[in-house]
């Protein structure tokens, strides 16, 4: 039986140079040492670990199978683009994103809580059952059984009226193609970037638009390769009571309710 040729080292270097990144820059983005990256590119890492396979695959937006088995240096620029940003395999998460979970005594999934001090460890341990087992975990009867849920703390006031310091319960998104524009999500980013709670819109150019509810904060974009996970907002928990509405806010709410009622009446064909 013919041995399958492996192009891992050649492809890693090719993809790095294609993005015009130095070894130092790529190593920093991947959260590994330059020595380790050099070992991958020089072929001294004969058997990359599962974590390394996932890490490189997600960053370069390309399937593990393609990086291992295809000589990317021989492909046309268009074919490389087809394998990169927006590829169905990457966006859907097939055979790329691995999520560890914990379960209770009844084999029901727990909701893990990721405290602020565990954020750095989470980036490297989100697929590690042993790391997940160190996190606080709980169950809520009101949370649906169909889905994987996790709780993240928020910092800052960029998502007001959600109070600063709230804990956000979220549902894991495996298939990124299902994310609708301006979907509130906890976004797990690579490197030293913080977890962010933003309205997410995935653009056709391979970037992610991140917007705040609080309009005092400017929207910005990040490469989709900087994203490790998306967690869609489900609910939030806060110790703060919501502030009473001002007279102007109450008036605006009444006008909005009136507009909605008029639209509903027109939809029933009462108005012509």
C-alpha positions in Angstrom: 0.0 0.0 0.0 1.4 3.4 -1.0 2.2 5.7 1.8 0.2 9.0 1.8 2.6 12.0 1.2 2.2 14.7 3.9 2.7 18.3 3.0 2.2 19.8 6.5 5.6 21.6 6.8 5.6 22.9 3.3 2.0 24.2 3.5 2.4 25.9 6.9 5.4 27.9 5.6 3.6 28.6 2.3 0.4 29.9 4.0 2.4 32.0 6.4 4.3 33.7 3.5 1.1 34.1 1.6 -0.2 36.3 4.4 3.1 38.1 4.6 3.7 37.2 8.2 7.1 36.6 9.9 7.6 33.6 12.0 7.5 35.8 15.1 4.2 37.4 14.0 2.4 34.1 13.2 3.7 32.4 16.4 2.2 35.3 18.4 -1.1 35.1 16.7 -1.2 31.3 17.2 -0.2 31.6 20.9 2.9 29.3 20.4 6.7 29.9 20.5 8.7 30.8 17.4 10.8 27.7 18.1 7.8 25.5 17.9 6.6 27.2 14.6 10.0 26.8 13.1 9.9 23.1 14.0 6.6 22.7 12.1 7.9 24.5 9.0 11.2 22.7 8.9 9.6 19.3 9.2 11.0 18.4 12.6 7.5 17.9 13.9 6.6 14.7 12.2 3.3 14.1 14.0 1.5 17.4 14.9 -0.8 17.1 17.9 -4.6 17.4 17.5 -4.4 20.9 19.2 -1.8 22.0 16.6 -3.9 20.7 13.7 -7.0 22.5 14.9 -5.0 25.7 15.7 -3.4 26.0 12.3 -6.5 24.9 10.5 -8.7 27.5 12.1 -6.2 30.3 11.7 -5.6 29.7 7.9 -9.3 29.0 7.4 -8.6 25.7 5.7 -9.4 22.1 6.4 -6.9 19.9 8.2 -7.2 17.4 5.3 -6.2 20.1 2.8 -3.2 21.2 4.8 -2.0 17.7 5.4 -2.6 16.0 2.0 -2.5 18.7 -0.7 0.6 20.5 -2.0 -0.8 24.0 -1.8 2.3 25.4 -3.6 1.1 23.7 -6.8 -2.4 25.2 -6.8 -3.6 28.3 -8.5 -4.4 31.5 -6.6 -8.1 31.0 -7.3 -8.0 27.5 -6.0 -6.3 28.6 -2.8 -9.0 31.3 -2.4 -11.7 28.7 -2.8 -10.1 26.7 0.1 -9.7 29.8 2.3 -12.1 32.5 3.5 -15.7 31.6 3.1 -15.1 28.0 2.3 -18.1 25.9 3.3 -16.0 23.5 5.2 -14.4 26.2 7.4 -17.6 28.2 8.0 -19.7 25.1 8.9 -17.0 23.8 11.2 -17.0 20.3 9.7 -14.0 18.3 11.0 -12.4 21.5 12.3 -13.9 22.9 15.5 -13.8 20.5 18.5 -15.7 21.5 21.6 -15.2 19.8 25.0 -18.2 19.6 27.3 -18.9 18.3 30.8 -22.0 16.4 32.0 -23.8 15.8 35.3 -24.7 12.5 36.9 -27.7 12.1 34.6 -25.5 12.6 31.5 -27.0 16.0 30.9 -24.7 18.8 29.6 -23.6 21.3 32.2 -23.4 25.0 31.7 -19.7 25.9 32.4 -18.8 29.4 33.8 -15.6 31.0 32.4 -14.5 33.5 35.1 -12.3 36.5 34.1 -9.1 34.9 35.5 -9.7 31.8 33.3 -9.9 33.6 30.0 -6.3 33.1 29.0 -6.4 29.4 29.8 -9.7 29.0 28.0 -8.2 29.9 24.6 -5.8 27.0 24.8 -8.1 24.7 26.8 -11.5 25.1 25.2 -11.1 21.7 23.5 -9.6 20.0 26.6 -12.0 18.1 28.9 -9.5 18.3 31.8 -9.5 22.1 31.6 -13.3 22.3 31.3 -13.5 20.1 34.4 -11.7 22.8 36.4 -14.4 25.5 35.6 -17.5 26.1 37.8 -20.5 24.4 36.3 -24.3 24.4 36.9 -27.7 23.7 35.4 -30.7 25.8 34.8 -34.2 24.3 34.3 -35.1 27.1 31.9 -32.3 26.5 29.5 -33.2 24.3 26.4 -31.8 20.8 26.3 -31.0 21.1 22.6 -27.7 22.9 22.5 -24.4 23.5 24.4 -24.5 26.5 26.7 -21.8 28.4 28.5 -21.7 31.5 30.7 -19.2 34.4 30.3 -18.7 37.5 32.4 -18.7 40.9 30.6 -16.5 43.9 31.3 -17.3 47.5 30.4 -20.5 49.3 29.3 -20.3 48.8 25.5 -23.4 46.7 25.4 -25.7 48.9 27.5 -28.6 48.5 28.3 -27.2 45.1 29.3 -25.6 46.2 32.6 -21.9 46.4 33.0 -20.5 43.3 34.7 -23.4 41.0 33.7 -22.9 37.3 33.2 -24.1 36.2 29.7 -25.5 32.8 29.1 -24.8 31.8 25.5 -25.4 28.9 23.0 -22.5 27.5 21.0 -22.6 28.1 17.3 -20.9 25.3 15.3 -22.0 26.4 11.8 -21.0 30.1 11.3 -23.0 30.3 8.1 -26.2 30.4 10.3 -25.2 33.6 12.0 -27.6 36.4 11.0 -26.4 40.0 10.7 -26.2 41.8 14.1 -26.5 38.7 16.1 -25.4 39.3 19.7 -22.6 37.0 20.6 -19.7 36.4 22.9 -16.7 36.2 20.5 -13.6 34.3 21.6 -10.6 35.9 19.9 -7.0 34.6 19.5 -3.9 35.9 21.1 -4.0 38.6 23.7 -7.4 40.0 22.5 -10.1 40.0 25.0 -13.4 38.1 24.8 -16.0 40.5 23.5 -19.8 40.8 23.7 -20.9 42.4 20.4 -23.4 42.3 17.6 -21.8 40.1 15.0 -22.1 40.4 11.2 -19.9 38.1 9.0 -18.9 40.0 5.9 -18.3 38.4 2.4 -14.6 39.6 2.5 -13.7 37.2 5.3 -14.0 39.8 8.1 -16.3 40.0 11.1 -18.0 43.3 11.9 -18.4 43.8 15.7 -20.9 46.4 16.9 -21.9 47.6 20.3 -25.4 48.4 21.5 -23.9 51.5 23.1 -23.4 53.9 20.2 -20.6 55.7 22.0 -18.4 52.8 20.9 -17.3 52.6 17.3 -17.8 49.4 15.3 -14.7 47.6 14.1 -13.8 44.5 12.1 -11.5 41.6 12.7 -10.3 38.8 10.4 -12.4 35.7 10.7 -9.2 33.8 11.3 -8.9 35.7 14.6 -12.1 34.0 15.8 -11.9 30.8 17.8 -15.6 30.5 18.8 -18.9 32.3 18.5 -21.5 31.9 21.4 -24.9 33.3 20.6 -26.6 35.4 23.4 -29.4 33.6 25.2 -29.9 35.5 28.4 -28.0 37.6 31.0 -27.8 37.7 34.8 -27.1 40.8 36.7 -27.1 42.1 40.3 -28.1 45.6 39.0 -31.7 46.6 38.7 -32.6 48.3 35.4 -32.8 52.1 35.6 -36.3 53.6 35.4 -37.2 54.9 32.0 -37.2 58.6 31.5 -40.3 60.5 30.3 -38.7 60.7 26.8 -38.0 57.0 26.8 -41.5 56.2 27.8 -42.9 58.4 25.0 -40.7 56.8 22.4 -41.8 53.4 23.6 -45.5 54.4 23.3 -44.9 55.7 19.8 -43.1 52.5 18.8 -46.0 50.4 20.2 -48.4 52.5 18.2 -46.4 52.0 15.0 -46.3 48.3 15.6 -50.1 48.2 16.1 -50.7 50.1 12.9 -48.5 47.8 11.0 -50.4 44.8 12.4 -53.7 46.3 11.5 -52.6 47.0 8.0 -51.3 43.5 7.7 -54.8 42.2 8.5 -56.1 44.3 5.7 -58.3 46.7 7.8 -56.7 49.7 6.2 -56.7 50.1 2.4 
